[in-house]
């Protein structure tokens, strides 16, 4: 069997298929919590990125880390700011690129989201081996980093890597 194939299909196809299915299941599982927050999927993604960023990150840094457009992240950041969930602070390193920082209300919403994640983890604990899960997460991280290196080598815009 060629190195790029699993039984049946090339591994990137198999991996992407499973990730898309998993993403759909997470969306369904967390739909009620997301509705309680009033935030859309992109806003939740940006709120999580801002919460994880150490030190505070800019819109462009978050966009590169996630692998999406600065404009999409800017729109979500503006909505989060308007909702009182994040603050845009002066950036001593750049006049126009504000640093995104969690506001107290943002921490409260993030706490509610994290509680739902803990409840899910607790309910799945009997069926999920944490060692296997940690290995899967590390494998996904390696694939992402390999793709980022490939993009750098091909001259495509370089992702910022991890924030936080």
DSSP file (Angstrom, degrees, kcal/mol; ACC not computed):
  #  RESIDUE AA STRUCTURE BP1 BP2  ACC     N-H-->O    O-->H-N    N-H-->O    O-->H-N    TCO  KAPPA ALPHA  PHI   PSI    X-CA   Y-CA   Z-CA
    1    1 A X              0   0    0      0, 0.0     6,-0.1     0, 0.0     0, 0.0   0.000 360.0 360.0 360.0 131.3    0.0    0.0    0.0
    2    2 A X    >   -     0   0    0      1,-0.1     3,-1.8     4,-0.1     0, 0.0  -0.234 360.0-115.6 -59.7 152.1    1.4    3.5   -0.9
    3    3 A X  T 3  S+     0   0    0      1,-0.3    -1,-0.1     7,-0.0     8,-0.1   0.749 113.3  57.6 -62.2 -25.0    2.5    5.6    2.0
    4    4 A X  T 3  S+     0   0    0      6,-0.1     7,-2.1     7,-0.1     2,-0.4   0.420  98.1  77.0 -88.6   3.2   -0.2    8.2    1.2
    5    5 A X  B <   -A   10   0A   0     -3,-1.8     5,-0.3     5,-0.3     2,-0.2  -0.904  53.7-165.3-120.3 143.8   -3.1    5.8    1.4
    6    6 A X        -     0   0    0      3,-2.4     2,-0.3    -2,-0.4    -4,-0.1  -0.611  64.9 -59.0 -99.2 172.0   -5.0    4.1    4.1
    7    7 A X  S    S-     0   0    0     -2,-0.2     2,-0.4     1,-0.2    -1,-0.1  -0.386 125.6  -0.3 -55.7 115.8   -7.2    1.1    3.2
    8    8 A X  S    S+     0   0    0     -2,-0.3     2,-0.3    -3,-0.0    -1,-0.2  -0.375 128.7  29.2 106.9 -55.6   -9.6    2.6    0.6
    9    9 A X  S    S-     0   0    0     -2,-0.4    -3,-2.4    -3,-0.1     5,-0.0  -0.936  89.3 -84.5-140.1 157.8   -8.7    6.3    0.2
   10   10 A X  B >>  -A    5   0A   0     -2,-0.3     4,-2.0    -5,-0.3     3,-0.8  -0.366  46.8-117.0 -58.8 143.9   -5.7    8.6    0.5
   11   11 A X  H 3> S+     0   0    0     -7,-2.1     4,-3.1     1,-0.2     5,-0.3   0.831 111.6  59.0 -59.9 -34.5   -5.2    9.6    4.2
   12   12 A X  H 3> S+     0   0    0     -8,-0.4     4,-2.5     1,-0.2    -1,-0.2   0.901 108.4  46.7 -61.6 -35.1   -5.8   13.3    3.6
   13   13 A X  H <> S+     0   0    0     -3,-0.8     4,-2.4     2,-0.2    -2,-0.2   0.932 114.5  46.5 -67.5 -45.8   -9.3   12.5    2.1
   14   14 A X  H  X S+     0   0    0     -4,-2.0     4,-2.2     2,-0.2    -2,-0.2   0.916 114.8  47.4 -62.2 -44.4  -10.1   10.2    5.0
   15   15 A X  H  X S+     0   0    0     -4,-3.1     4,-2.7     2,-0.2     5,-0.2   0.939 112.8  47.4 -64.0 -48.6   -8.8   12.7    7.6
   16   16 A X  H  X S+     0   0    0     -4,-2.5     4,-2.6    -5,-0.3     5,-0.2   0.905 110.9  52.4 -62.3 -41.5  -10.7   15.6    6.1
   17   17 A X  H  X S+     0   0    0     -4,-2.4     4,-2.1     1,-0.2    -1,-0.2   0.930 112.2  45.3 -58.6 -46.2  -13.9   13.6    5.8
   18   18 A X  H  X S+     0   0    0     -4,-2.2     4,-2.6     1,-0.2    -2,-0.2   0.892 112.3  51.4 -67.4 -38.8  -13.7   12.6    9.5
   19   19 A X  H  X S+     0   0    0     -4,-2.7     4,-2.8     2,-0.2    -1,-0.2   0.908 110.1  49.1 -64.3 -41.4  -12.9   16.2   10.6
   20   20 A X  H  X S+     0   0    0     -4,-2.6     4,-2.1     2,-0.2    -2,-0.2   0.908 112.8  47.3 -64.8 -41.0  -15.9   17.6    8.7
   21   21 A X  H  X S+     0   0    0     -4,-2.1     4,-2.0    -5,-0.2    -2,-0.2   0.919 113.3  48.4 -65.1 -42.7  -18.2   15.0   10.3
   22   22 A X  H  X S+     0   0    0     -4,-2.6     4,-2.6     2,-0.2    -2,-0.2   0.906 108.9  53.7 -63.8 -42.1  -16.7   15.7   13.7
   23   23 A X  H  X S+     0   0    0     -4,-2.8     4,-2.5     1,-0.2    -1,-0.2   0.915 108.5  50.0 -58.2 -43.7  -17.2   19.5   13.1
   24   24 A X  H  X S+     0   0    0     -4,-2.1     4,-2.1     1,-0.2    -1,-0.2   0.896 110.1  49.6 -62.0 -40.6  -20.8   18.9   12.3
   25   25 A X  H  X S+     0   0    0     -4,-2.0     4,-2.7     2,-0.2    -2,-0.2   0.895 111.0  49.6 -67.1 -39.1  -21.3   16.8   15.4
   26   26 A X  H  X S+     0   0    0     -4,-2.6     4,-2.6     2,-0.2    -2,-0.2   0.917 109.2  52.5 -64.8 -41.9  -19.7   19.5   17.6
   27   27 A X  H  < S+     0   0    0     -4,-2.5     4,-0.3     1,-0.2    -2,-0.2   0.929 113.6  43.5 -58.5 -45.0  -21.9   22.2   16.0
   28   28 A X  H >< S+     0   0    0     -4,-2.1     3,-0.9     1,-0.2     4,-0.4   0.920 113.9  50.6 -66.0 -44.1  -25.0   20.1   16.8
   29   29 A X  H 3< S+     0   0    0     -4,-2.7     3,-0.3     1,-0.2     4,-0.2   0.876 119.2  36.0 -62.7 -39.1  -23.9   19.3   20.3
   30   30 A X  T 3X S+     0   0    0     -4,-2.6     4,-2.6     1,-0.2    -1,-0.2   0.277  85.8 105.5 -99.8  11.0  -23.1   22.9   21.2
   31   31 A X  H <> S+     0   0    0     -3,-0.9     4,-2.5    -4,-0.3     5,-0.2   0.905  80.2  49.6 -59.6 -43.7  -26.0   24.5   19.3
   32   32 A X  H  > S+     0   0    0     -4,-0.4     4,-1.8    -3,-0.3    -1,-0.2   0.913 113.0  46.3 -63.3 -42.2  -28.0   25.2   22.4
   33   33 A X  H  > S+     0   0    0     -4,-0.2     4,-1.6     2,-0.2    -1,-0.2   0.912 111.8  51.5 -66.1 -41.7  -25.1   26.9   24.2
   34   34 A X  H  X>S+     0   0    0     -4,-2.6     4,-1.4     1,-0.2     5,-0.9   0.910 108.7  51.3 -62.1 -41.5  -24.2   28.9   21.1
   35   35 A X  H  <5S+     0   0    0     -4,-2.5    -1,-0.2     1,-0.2    -2,-0.2   0.874 106.0  55.6 -63.3 -36.7  -27.8   30.1   20.9
   36   36 A X  H  <5S+     0   0    0     -4,-1.8    -1,-0.2     1,-0.2    -2,-0.2   0.855 108.6  47.8 -63.4 -34.0  -27.6   31.2   24.5
   37   37 A X  H  <5S-     0   0    0     -4,-1.6    -1,-0.2    -3,-0.2    -2,-0.2   0.784  99.3-138.1 -77.2 -26.1  -24.6   33.3   23.8
   38   38 A X  T  <5 +     0   0    0     -4,-1.4     2,-0.3     1,-0.3    -3,-0.2   0.597  60.4 128.8  77.5  10.4  -26.2   34.9   20.7
   39   39 A X      < -     0   0    0     -5,-0.9    -1,-0.3     1,-0.1    -2,-0.1  -0.704  55.2-129.3-100.9 150.1  -22.9   34.6   18.9
   40   40 A X     >  -     0   0    0     -2,-0.3     4,-2.3    -3,-0.1     5,-0.2  -0.369  37.2 -94.3 -86.8 176.6  -22.3   33.0   15.5
   41   41 A X  H  > S+     0   0    0      1,-0.2     4,-2.2     2,-0.2     5,-0.1   0.884 124.4  48.9 -60.9 -42.1  -19.6   30.4   14.8
   42   42 A X  H  > S+     0   0    0      2,-0.2     4,-2.4     1,-0.2    -1,-0.2   0.910 110.2  51.4 -66.2 -41.2  -16.9   32.9   13.7
   43   43 A X  H  > S+     0   0    0      1,-0.2     4,-2.7     2,-0.2    -2,-0.2   0.897 110.2  49.4 -62.9 -39.9  -17.5   35.1   16.8
   44   44 A X  H  X S+     0   0    0     -4,-2.3     4,-2.4     2,-0.2    -1,-0.2   0.904 110.2  51.2 -63.8 -40.3  -17.2   32.1   19.1
   45   45 A X  H  X S+     0   0    0     -4,-2.2     4,-2.1    -5,-0.2    -2,-0.2   0.909 112.9  45.1 -63.0 -42.2  -14.0   31.1   17.3
   46   46 A X  H  X S+     0   0    0     -4,-2.4     4,-2.8     2,-0.2     5,-0.2   0.900 110.2  54.0 -69.9 -40.6  -12.6   34.6   17.8
   47   47 A X  H  X S+     0   0    0     -4,-2.7     4,-2.3     1,-0.2    -2,-0.2   0.927 110.9  46.7 -58.6 -44.0  -13.7   34.8   21.4
   48   48 A X  H  X S+     0   0    0     -4,-2.4     4,-1.9     2,-0.2    -1,-0.2   0.905 112.0  50.6 -63.5 -41.6  -11.8   31.5   22.0
   49   49 A X  H  X S+     0   0    0     -4,-2.1     4,-1.5     2,-0.2    -2,-0.2   0.907 111.0  48.1 -64.2 -41.6   -8.7   32.8   20.2
   50   50 A X  H  < S+     0   0    0     -4,-2.8    52,-0.3     1,-0.2    -1,-0.2   0.914 111.2  51.2 -64.7 -41.9   -8.7   36.0   22.2
   51   51 A X  H  < S+     0   0    0     -4,-2.3    -1,-0.2    -5,-0.2    -2,-0.2   0.855 115.1  42.7 -63.2 -34.5   -9.1   34.1   25.5
   52   52 A X  H  < S+     0   0    0     -4,-1.9     2,-0.3    -5,-0.1    -1,-0.2   0.689  87.2 109.1 -85.8 -19.6   -6.1   31.8   24.6
   53   53 A X     <  -     0   0    0     -4,-1.5     2,-0.4    -3,-0.2   111,-0.1  -0.415  56.3-153.3 -68.1 122.7   -3.8   34.5   23.2
   54   54 A X  S    S+     0   0    0     -2,-0.3   110,-0.4     2,-0.1     2,-0.2  -0.927  85.5  20.2-135.8 109.7   -0.9   35.1   25.5
   55   55 A X  S    S-     0   0    0     -2,-0.4   109,-0.1   108,-0.1    -1,-0.1   0.619 120.3 -84.8 -73.5-177.0    0.1   38.0   25.1
   56   56 A X        -     0   0    0     -2,-0.2     2,-0.2     1,-0.1    45,-0.1  -0.168  50.3-144.1 -53.9 147.1   -2.9   39.7   23.5
   57   57 A X  B     -B  100   0B   0     43,-0.6    43,-3.2    -7,-0.1     2,-0.2  -0.722   4.8-121.2-114.9 162.8   -3.1   39.3   19.7
   58   58 A X     >  -     0   0    0     -2,-0.2     4,-2.2    41,-0.2     5,-0.2  -0.501  33.9-104.1 -92.7 168.4   -4.1   41.5   16.9
   59   59 A X  H  > S+     0   0    0     39,-0.5     4,-2.7     1,-0.2     5,-0.2   0.923 122.8  51.1 -57.1 -45.8   -6.9   40.8   14.4
   60   60 A X  H  > S+     0   0    0      1,-0.2     4,-2.5     2,-0.2    -1,-0.2   0.894 108.5  50.9 -62.4 -40.9   -4.3   39.9   11.7
   61   61 A X  H  > S+     0   0    0      2,-0.2     4,-2.2     1,-0.2    99,-0.3   0.914 112.3  46.5 -63.7 -42.2   -2.4   37.5   14.1
   62   62 A X  H  X S+     0   0    0     -4,-2.2     4,-2.4     2,-0.2     5,-0.3   0.919 111.2  52.2 -66.0 -42.8   -5.6   35.7   14.9
   63   63 A X  H  X>S+     0   0    0     -4,-2.7     5,-2.4     1,-0.2     4,-2.2   0.921 112.0  45.4 -59.8 -44.7   -6.6   35.5   11.2
   64   64 A X  H  <5S+     0   0    0     -4,-2.5    97,-0.3     3,-0.2    -1,-0.2   0.896 112.5  51.7 -66.4 -39.1   -3.3   34.0   10.3
   65   65 A X  H  <5S+     0   0    0     -4,-2.2    -2,-0.2     1,-0.2    -1,-0.2   0.891 116.4  39.2 -64.4 -39.7   -3.4   31.6   13.2
   66   66 A X  H  <5S-     0   0    0     -4,-2.4    -1,-0.2    -5,-0.1    -2,-0.2   0.779 111.2-121.8 -80.6 -28.1   -6.9   30.4   12.3
   67   67 A X  T  <5S+     0   0    0     -4,-2.2     2,-0.2     1,-0.3    -3,-0.2   0.852  71.6 107.4  88.6  38.8   -6.1   30.4    8.5
   68   68 A X  S   <S-     0   0    0     -5,-2.4    -1,-0.3    -6,-0.1    -2,-0.1  -0.777  73.4 -65.6-137.6-178.4   -8.8   32.8    7.4
   69   69 A X     >  -     0   0    0     -2,-0.2     4,-1.7     1,-0.1     5,-0.2  -0.371  30.0-132.7 -77.2 149.2   -9.2   36.4    6.2
   70   70 A X  H  > S+     0   0    0      1,-0.2     4,-2.9     2,-0.2     5,-0.2   0.863 107.6  58.7 -62.5 -36.6   -8.4   39.4    8.3
   71   71 A X  H  > S+     0   0    0      2,-0.2     4,-2.3     1,-0.2    -1,-0.2   0.899 104.4  49.1 -63.7 -41.1  -11.7   41.0    7.2
   72   72 A X  H  > S+     0   0    0      1,-0.2     4,-1.9     2,-0.2    -1,-0.2   0.917 114.5  44.9 -63.7 -43.2  -13.7   38.0    8.6
   73   73 A X  H  X S+     0   0    0     -4,-1.7     4,-3.0     2,-0.2    -2,-0.2   0.884 111.0  54.0 -69.2 -38.2  -11.9   38.2   11.9
   74   74 A X  H  X S+     0   0    0     -4,-2.9     4,-2.6     2,-0.2    -2,-0.2   0.919 108.2  49.9 -61.2 -43.6  -12.3   42.0   12.0
   75   75 A X  H  X S+     0   0    0     -4,-2.3     4,-1.9     2,-0.2    -1,-0.2   0.922 114.0  44.8 -61.1 -44.7  -16.0   41.8   11.5
   76   76 A X  H  X S+     0   0    0     -4,-1.9     4,-2.5     2,-0.2    -2,-0.2   0.911 112.4  51.7 -65.8 -42.2  -16.3   39.2   14.3
   77   77 A X  H  X S+     0   0    0     -4,-3.0     4,-2.6     1,-0.2    -2,-0.2   0.900 108.6  51.3 -62.4 -40.6  -14.0   41.2   16.6
   78   78 A X  H  X S+     0   0    0     -4,-2.6     4,-2.8     2,-0.2    -1,-0.2   0.916 110.6  48.6 -61.8 -42.7  -16.1   44.3   16.1
   79   79 A X  H  X S+     0   0    0     -4,-1.9     4,-1.7     2,-0.2    -2,-0.2   0.905 112.1  49.0 -64.4 -41.0  -19.3   42.4   17.0
   80   80 A X  H  <>S+     0   0    0     -4,-2.5     5,-2.8     2,-0.2     6,-0.9   0.895 112.4  48.2 -65.1 -40.2  -17.6   41.0   20.1
   81   81 A X  H ><5S+     0   0    0     -4,-2.6     3,-1.7     4,-0.2    -2,-0.2   0.941 110.7  50.5 -63.3 -47.2  -16.5   44.5   21.1
   82   82 A X  H 3<5S+     0   0    0     -4,-2.8    -1,-0.2     1,-0.3    -2,-0.2   0.805 109.2  52.2 -62.5 -29.3  -20.0   45.9   20.5
   83   83 A X  T 3<5S-     0   0    0     -4,-1.7    -1,-0.3    -5,-0.2    -2,-0.2   0.475 117.0-115.4 -84.0  -3.0  -21.4   43.2   22.7
   84   84 A X  T < 5S+     0   0    0     -3,-1.7    21,-0.5    -4,-0.3    22,-0.4   0.695  84.8 116.1  78.3  19.4  -19.0   44.0   25.5
   85   85 A X  S   <S+     0   0    0     -5,-2.8    18,-2.4    20,-0.2    21,-0.3   0.768  76.6  21.0 -93.2 -28.4  -17.1   40.7   25.3
   86   86 A X  E     -C  102   0B   0     -6,-0.9     2,-0.3    16,-0.3    16,-0.2  -0.916  67.6-140.2-133.1 163.5  -13.7   41.9   24.2
   87   87 A X  E     -C  101   0B   0     14,-3.5    14,-2.5    -2,-0.3     2,-0.7  -0.919  11.0-138.6-120.0 149.5  -11.8   45.2   24.3
   88   88 A X  E     -C  100   0B   0     -2,-0.3     2,-0.2    12,-0.2    12,-0.2  -0.935  29.5-168.0-109.7 110.3   -9.6   46.7   21.7
   89   89 A X  E     -C   99   0B   0     10,-3.1    10,-2.6    -2,-0.7    -2,-0.0  -0.631  29.8 -90.7-100.7 153.7   -6.5   48.2   23.4
   90   90 A X  E     -     0   0B   0     -2,-0.2     2,-0.6     8,-0.2    -1,-0.1  -0.345  37.6-140.1 -58.8 141.1   -3.8   50.4   22.1
   91   91 A X  E >   -C   94   0B   0      3,-0.6     3,-1.6     4,-0.2     6,-0.1  -0.925   7.4-159.1-108.2 111.8   -0.9   48.5   20.7
   92   92 A X  T 3  S+     0   0    0     -2,-0.6    -1,-0.1     1,-0.3     3,-0.1   0.734  94.1  53.6 -63.3 -19.2    2.5   50.0   21.5
   93   93 A X  T 3  S+     0   0    0      1,-0.2     2,-0.3     4,-0.1    -1,-0.3   0.523 118.4  26.2 -92.0  -5.9    4.0   48.2   18.6
   94   94 A X  E <   - C   0  91B   0     -3,-1.6    -3,-0.6     3,-0.1    -1,-0.2  -0.942  62.0-146.0-159.8 132.2    1.5   49.4   15.9
   95   95 A X  E    S+     0   0B   0     -2,-0.3    -4,-0.2     1,-0.2    -1,-0.1   0.871  99.6  25.9 -69.1 -37.6   -0.6   52.5   15.6
   96   96 A X  E    S+     0   0B   0      1,-0.1     2,-1.1    -6,-0.1    -1,-0.2   0.682 100.6  83.3-104.7 -19.0   -3.6   51.0   13.9
   97   97 A X  E     -     0   0B   0     -6,-0.1    -4,-0.1   -39,-0.1    -3,-0.1  -0.722  69.3-155.2 -92.5  96.7   -3.6   47.3   14.9
   98   98 A X  E     -     0   0B   0     -2,-1.1   -39,-0.5    -8,-0.1     2,-0.5  -0.256  15.8-117.1 -67.0 154.7   -5.3   47.1   18.2
   99   99 A X  E     - C   0  89B   0    -10,-2.6   -10,-3.1   -41,-0.1     2,-0.4  -0.814  26.0-133.3 -90.7 132.8   -4.6   44.3   20.7
  100  100 A X  E     +BC  57  88B   0    -43,-3.2   -43,-0.6    -2,-0.5     2,-0.4  -0.749  30.2 176.6 -90.7 131.9   -7.7   42.2   21.4
  101  101 A X  E     - C   0  87B   0    -14,-2.5   -14,-3.5    -2,-0.4     2,-0.1  -0.988  33.1-104.1-138.0 141.4   -8.3   41.5   25.1
  102  102 A X  E     - C   0  86B   0     -2,-0.4   -16,-0.3   -52,-0.3     2,-0.2  -0.417  30.4-147.5 -66.4 136.6  -11.1   39.7   27.0
  103  103 A X    >>  -     0   0    0    -18,-2.4     4,-2.0    -2,-0.1     3,-0.6  -0.644  31.8-102.5 -94.3 160.8  -13.6   41.9   28.8
  104  104 A X  H 3> S+     0   0    0      1,-0.3     4,-1.6    -2,-0.2     5,-0.1   0.886 124.9  51.3 -52.6 -41.8  -15.2   40.7   32.0
  105  105 A X  H 3> S+     0   0    0    -21,-0.5     4,-2.1     1,-0.2    -1,-0.3   0.854 106.7  55.5 -64.7 -33.8  -18.4   39.8   30.2
  106  106 A X  H <> S+     0   0    0     -3,-0.6     4,-2.8   -22,-0.4    -1,-0.2   0.896 104.7  52.1 -64.3 -41.0  -16.3   37.8   27.7
  107  107 A X  H  X S+     0   0    0     -4,-2.0     4,-2.3     2,-0.2    -1,-0.2   0.877 108.2  52.4 -62.1 -36.5  -14.8   35.8   30.5
  108  108 A X  H  X S+     0   0    0     -4,-1.6     4,-1.9    -5,-0.2    -2,-0.2   0.930 112.0  44.4 -65.8 -45.0  -18.3   35.0   31.7
  109  109 A X  H  X S+     0   0    0     -4,-2.1     4,-2.2     2,-0.2    -2,-0.2   0.917 113.1  51.3 -65.1 -42.8  -19.4   33.8   28.3
  110  110 A X  H  X S+     0   0    0     -4,-2.8     4,-2.7     1,-0.2    -1,-0.2   0.891 108.0  53.7 -61.3 -39.0  -16.2   31.8   27.8
  111  111 A X  H  X S+     0   0    0     -4,-2.3     4,-2.2     2,-0.2    -1,-0.2   0.890 107.4  50.2 -61.9 -40.2  -16.9   30.2   31.3
  112  112 A X  H  X S+     0   0    0     -4,-1.9     4,-1.7     2,-0.2    -2,-0.2   0.911 112.1  47.7 -64.7 -42.2  -20.3   29.1   30.2
  113  113 A X  H  X S+     0   0    0     -4,-2.2     4,-1.9     1,-0.2    -2,-0.2   0.914 111.5  50.3 -64.2 -43.0  -18.9   27.6   27.0
  114  114 A X  H  X S+     0   0    0     -4,-2.7     4,-2.5     1,-0.2    -2,-0.2   0.874 106.4  55.5 -65.0 -36.7  -16.1   25.8   28.9
  115  115 A X  H  X S+     0   0    0     -4,-2.2     4,-2.4     1,-0.2    -1,-0.2   0.899 107.5  49.7 -61.8 -39.5  -18.7   24.4   31.4
  116  116 A X  H  X S+     0   0    0     -4,-1.7     4,-2.1     2,-0.2    -1,-0.2   0.887 110.6  50.2 -65.7 -37.7  -20.6   22.9   28.4
  117  117 A X  H  X S+     0   0    0     -4,-1.9     4,-2.7     2,-0.2    -2,-0.2   0.895 110.3  49.5 -67.1 -39.9  -17.3   21.4   27.1
  118  118 A X  H  X S+     0   0    0     -4,-2.5     4,-2.8     2,-0.2    -2,-0.2   0.913 109.8  51.4 -65.2 -42.1  -16.5   19.9   30.6
  119  119 A X  H  X S+     0   0    0     -4,-2.4     4,-2.1     2,-0.2    -2,-0.2   0.902 111.5  47.7 -61.7 -40.1  -20.0   18.4   30.8
  120  120 A X  H  X S+     0   0    0     -4,-2.1     4,-2.0     2,-0.2    -2,-0.2   0.938 111.4  50.1 -64.6 -46.1  -19.5   16.9   27.3
  121  121 A X  H  X S+     0   0    0     -4,-2.7     4,-1.3     1,-0.2    -2,-0.2   0.912 110.8  49.9 -58.6 -43.4  -16.1   15.5   28.3
  122  122 A X  H  < S+     0   0    0     -4,-2.8     4,-0.4     1,-0.2    -1,-0.2   0.899 110.8  49.0 -62.4 -40.6  -17.6   14.0   31.5
  123  123 A X  H  < S+     0   0    0     -4,-2.1     3,-0.2     1,-0.2    -1,-0.2   0.812 117.3  41.0 -71.2 -28.1  -20.4   12.3   29.5
  124  124 A X  H >X S+     0   0    0     -4,-2.0     3,-2.1     1,-0.2     4,-1.0   0.577  87.2  97.7 -92.6 -10.9  -17.9   10.9   27.0
  125  125 A X  G >< S+     0   0    0     -4,-1.3     3,-0.6     1,-0.3    -1,-0.2   0.829  77.8  56.5 -50.5 -41.0  -15.3    9.9   29.5
  126  126 A X  G 34 S+     0   0    0     -4,-0.4    -1,-0.3    -3,-0.2    -2,-0.1   0.756 115.6  37.7 -65.0 -20.3  -16.3    6.2   29.7
  127  127 A X  G <4 S+     0   0    0     -3,-2.1     2,-0.5    -4,-0.1    -1,-0.2   0.502 105.8  72.4-109.0  -5.1  -15.9    5.8   26.0
  128  128 A X    <<  -     0   0    0     -4,-1.0     2,-0.6    -3,-0.6    -1,-0.1  -0.950  67.5-143.6-119.5 126.3  -12.8    7.9   25.2
  129  129 A X     >  -     0   0    0     -2,-0.5     4,-2.4     1,-0.1     5,-0.2  -0.779  11.0-150.0 -84.4 119.3   -9.3    6.9   26.2
  130  130 A X  H  > S+     0   0    0     -2,-0.6     4,-2.6     1,-0.2     5,-0.2   0.827  95.6  55.2 -63.5 -32.4   -7.5   10.2   27.1
  131  131 A X  H  > S+     0   0    0      2,-0.2     4,-2.1     1,-0.2    -1,-0.2   0.920 110.2  45.5 -64.6 -43.6   -4.1    8.8   26.0
  132  132 A X  H  > S+     0   0    0      2,-0.2     4,-2.4     1,-0.2    -2,-0.2   0.889 113.1  51.2 -65.1 -39.3   -5.6    8.1   22.5
  133  133 A X  H  X S+     0   0    0     -4,-2.4     4,-2.6     2,-0.2    -2,-0.2   0.922 109.5  49.1 -64.6 -44.1   -7.2   11.5   22.5
  134  134 A X  H  X S+     0   0    0     -4,-2.6     4,-2.3     1,-0.2    -1,-0.2   0.901 111.9  49.4 -62.0 -40.2   -4.0   13.2   23.4
  135  135 A X  H  X S+     0   0    0     -4,-2.1     4,-2.4     2,-0.2    -1,-0.2   0.891 110.7  50.4 -65.4 -39.2   -2.2   11.3   20.6
  136  136 A X  H  X S+     0   0    0     -4,-2.4     4,-2.4     2,-0.2    -2,-0.2   0.912 110.3  49.3 -64.9 -42.6   -4.9   12.2   18.1
  137  137 A X  H  X S+     0   0    0     -4,-2.6     4,-2.3     1,-0.2    -2,-0.2   0.922 112.1  48.4 -62.6 -43.6   -4.6   15.9   19.0
  138  138 A X  H  X S+     0   0    0     -4,-2.3     4,-2.2     2,-0.2    -2,-0.2   0.893 110.2  52.0 -64.1 -39.4   -0.9   15.8   18.7
  139  139 A X  H  X S+     0   0    0     -4,-2.4     4,-2.1     2,-0.2    -2,-0.2   0.910 110.0  48.7 -63.2 -42.0   -1.2   14.0   15.3
  140  140 A X  H  X S+     0   0    0     -4,-2.4     4,-2.6     1,-0.2    -2,-0.2   0.905 109.7  52.6 -63.3 -41.0   -3.6   16.7   14.1
  141  141 A X  H  X S+     0   0    0     -4,-2.3     4,-2.6     1,-0.2    -2,-0.2   0.901 108.7  50.4 -61.1 -41.3   -1.1   19.4   15.3
  142  142 A X  H  X S+     0   0    0     -4,-2.2     4,-2.3     2,-0.2    -1,-0.2   0.898 109.9  49.6 -64.7 -40.9    1.7   17.8   13.3
  143  143 A X  H  X S+     0   0    0     -4,-2.1     4,-2.4     2,-0.2    -2,-0.2   0.936 111.7  49.1 -62.9 -45.4   -0.4   17.7   10.2
  144  144 A X  H  X S+     0   0    0     -4,-2.6     4,-2.4     1,-0.2    -2,-0.2   0.930 112.4  47.3 -59.5 -46.1   -1.3   21.4   10.6
  145  145 A X  H  X S+     0   0    0     -4,-2.6     4,-2.4     1,-0.2    -1,-0.2   0.869 110.5  52.2 -66.0 -35.8    2.3   22.3   11.1
  146  146 A X  H  X S+     0   0    0     -4,-2.3     4,-2.3     2,-0.2    -1,-0.2   0.900 110.3  48.9 -65.4 -39.9    3.4   20.3    8.1
  147  147 A X  H  X S+     0   0    0     -4,-2.4     4,-2.3     2,-0.2    -2,-0.2   0.896 110.5  51.1 -65.2 -39.9    0.8   22.1    6.0
  148  148 A X  H  X S+     0   0    0     -4,-2.4     4,-2.2     2,-0.2    -2,-0.2   0.917 110.4  48.7 -63.1 -42.6    2.0   25.4    7.3
  149  149 A X  H  X S+     0   0    0     -4,-2.4     4,-2.3     1,-0.2    -2,-0.2   0.906 110.4  51.7 -63.3 -41.1    5.6   24.5    6.4
  150  150 A X  H  X S+     0   0    0     -4,-2.3     4,-1.7     1,-0.2    -1,-0.2   0.902 108.9  50.7 -61.8 -41.7    4.5   23.4    2.9
  151  151 A X  H  <>S+     0   0    0     -4,-2.3     5,-1.9     2,-0.2     4,-0.5   0.900 109.6  50.6 -63.4 -41.2    2.7   26.8    2.5
  152  152 A X  H ><5S+     0   0    0     -4,-2.2     3,-1.1     1,-0.2    -2,-0.2   0.925 110.2  49.7 -62.0 -43.8    5.9   28.7    3.5
  153  153 A X  H 3<5S+     0   0    0     -4,-2.3    -1,-0.2     1,-0.3    -2,-0.2   0.811 109.5  51.5 -65.5 -30.6    8.0   26.7    1.0
  154  154 A X  T 3<5S-     0   0    0     -4,-1.7    -1,-0.3    -5,-0.2    -2,-0.2   0.489 116.7-112.6 -86.9  -1.8    5.5   27.3   -1.8
  155  155 A X  T < 5 +     0   0    0     -3,-1.1    -3,-0.2    -4,-0.5    -2,-0.1   0.531  68.6 142.7  84.5   5.9    5.6   31.1   -1.1
  156  156 A X      < -     0   0    0     -5,-1.9    -1,-0.3    -6,-0.2    -2,-0.1  -0.385  68.7 -69.5 -72.9 159.3    2.0   31.2    0.1
  157  157 A X        -     0   0    0      1,-0.1     2,-0.4    -3,-0.1    -1,-0.2  -0.223  57.4-118.7 -53.1 133.6    1.2   33.6    3.0
  158  158 A X        -     0   0    0     -3,-0.1    -1,-0.1    -6,-0.1     2,-0.1  -0.583  21.0-127.8 -79.8 129.9    2.7   32.3    6.1
  159  159 A X        -     0   0    0     -2,-0.4   -94,-0.2   -11,-0.2     3,-0.1  -0.386  15.8-126.1 -69.7 155.5    0.4   31.5    9.0
  160  160 A X        -     0   0    0      1,-0.3     2,-0.2   -99,-0.3   -95,-0.2   0.632  41.5-141.1 -77.7 -12.4    1.3   33.0   12.3
  161  161 A X        -     0   0    0    -97,-0.3    -1,-0.3     2,-0.1     2,-0.1  -0.527  54.1  -5.6  83.3-156.2    1.2   29.7   14.0
  162  162 A X        -     0   0    0     -2,-0.2     2,-0.5    -3,-0.1   -96,-0.0  -0.453  58.5-151.9 -75.5 143.3   -0.2   29.3   17.5
  163  163 A X              0   0    0     -2,-0.1  -108,-0.1     1,-0.1  -106,-0.1  -0.977 360.0 360.0-111.0 127.2   -1.3   32.3   19.5
  164  164 A X              0   0    0     -2,-0.5    -1,-0.1  -110,-0.4  -109,-0.1   0.451 360.0 360.0  97.5 360.0   -1.1   31.8   23.2
